Amino acid sequence: MKRFTIAVFVFFLFVGNLYAVVSSMTVTNLIAPSINTPVALLKVVCIADSAAATFVSTQLVTGVRYWEYGYSIADVWAVNDATTYPAAGAVTITDETTRQLVGTTAGDTLTLSTAASGVGYLTIDRGSGQRAVTSKLTVAVSTITTNSGKFTLYILLRR
């Protein structure tokens, strides 16, 4: 009977975890990068882990090698979901060499809005040439203190 009880407990624990939302970041090209396009716009839909209100850092990979076209990060903004938006948080963007292109220690900050459908804007201290995209970008989000926090991040690249 003891083994049966443990087996049932493990089963329900497993099934319960199937329904938990883990963090995700899904990237698409709204304006596709190319050798002939002076600007590119990446859209990243970010959804927090439903249990821990955290994000796993994610490398942005699309079907296009955006880092090979001589772009710099010109602007970044985040638009909150209307119902499951973050109560706090900040966005950091680094490249594969761990160079910080957006984030508090790099001088350019993106603090998430704490309002429904709110917009968080990049506060810029450096010129876009100092945020050159030379390798794949990685997005990290600090703890947001709201389960299932959802927002959409837009990254504008230009030459």
Stockholm file with secondary structure:
# STOCKHOLM 1.0

chainA/1-159         MKRFTIAVFVFFLFVGNLYAVVSSMTVTNLIAPSINTPVALLKVVCIADSAAATFVSTQLVTGVRYWEYGYSIADVWAVNDATTYPAAGAVTITDETTRQLVGTTAGDTLTLSTAASGVGYLTIDRGSGQRAVTSKLTVAVSTITTNSGKFTLYILLRR
#=GR chainA/1-159 SS CHHHHHHHHHHHHHHHHHTSCCCEEEEEEEECCCTTCSEEEEEEEEECCTTTCCCCCEECCCSSCGGGSCCEEEEEEEEECSSSCCSSCEEEEEETTCCEEEBGGGTBEEECCCSTTCEEEEECCSCGGGGBCCSCEEEEECCCSSTTCEEEEEEEEEC
#=GC SS_cons         CHHHHHHHHHHHHHHHHHTSCCCEEEEEEEECCCTTCSEEEEEEEEECCTTTCCCCCEECCCSSCGGGSCCEEEEEEEEECSSSCCSSCEEEEEETTCCEEEBGGGTBEEECCCSTTCEEEEECCSCGGGGBCCSCEEEEECCCSSTTCEEEEEEEEEC
//
